[in-house]
């Protein structure tokens, strides 16, 4: 192989590897980045059969970190399938694997928080919420869906106006749909001055501590019952 051919060969190898890496990175940035988390759920399901009729909690890290949610509602069968820093697009992608197979009696959804944080507009987020609700109705009929409002936090208080806009849209949409509710965890987390409480979070000022989850418990209890 002469020098020119060696250079051409080396260049082709380099371009091939680069393309593969770029493709892998692009895949990692999409919903596929949660594939390992979803597979973990599926492995758990293989070991422990989930009875139809459970109350399902899905959504981003505020759900994922509520690992003892079943202890807040001891008289109910509750299943947590929250994953990482997901958004509505991610949840839409995995509905056939972490929602429909369980045949839940109710579905609590917490998304929108990360959507807003990455710059998505409330109207676009609402559009995805509507699509998700439509898909659930198509596959699970009249199963009730409860949208949990994106919560306030110290870390994202600069986005207050966008959160309030999205929450107003989600509330109006839920009220216009059958078997659809809007659970407001925004206002109960505000102090008397209208600012978010600063003692309901862990060190990152984004994710909640026990006091924060107790607020959620009080808000969501009527919907669970």
Secondary structure, DSSP 8 states (H G I E B T S, - for coil): --HHHHHHHHHHHHHHHHHHHHHHHHHHHSGGGGHHHHHHHHHHHHHS---TT-EEEEESHHHHT-TTHHHHTTTS-EEEEE-TT--HHHHHHTHHHHTGGG--SEEEEE-SHHHHHTT--HHHHHHHHHHHHHHHHHHHTT-EEEEE-----STTGGGHHHHHHHHHHHHHHHHTSTTEEEE--SGGGB-TTSSB-SSSB-TTSSSB-HHHHHHHHHHHHHHH-
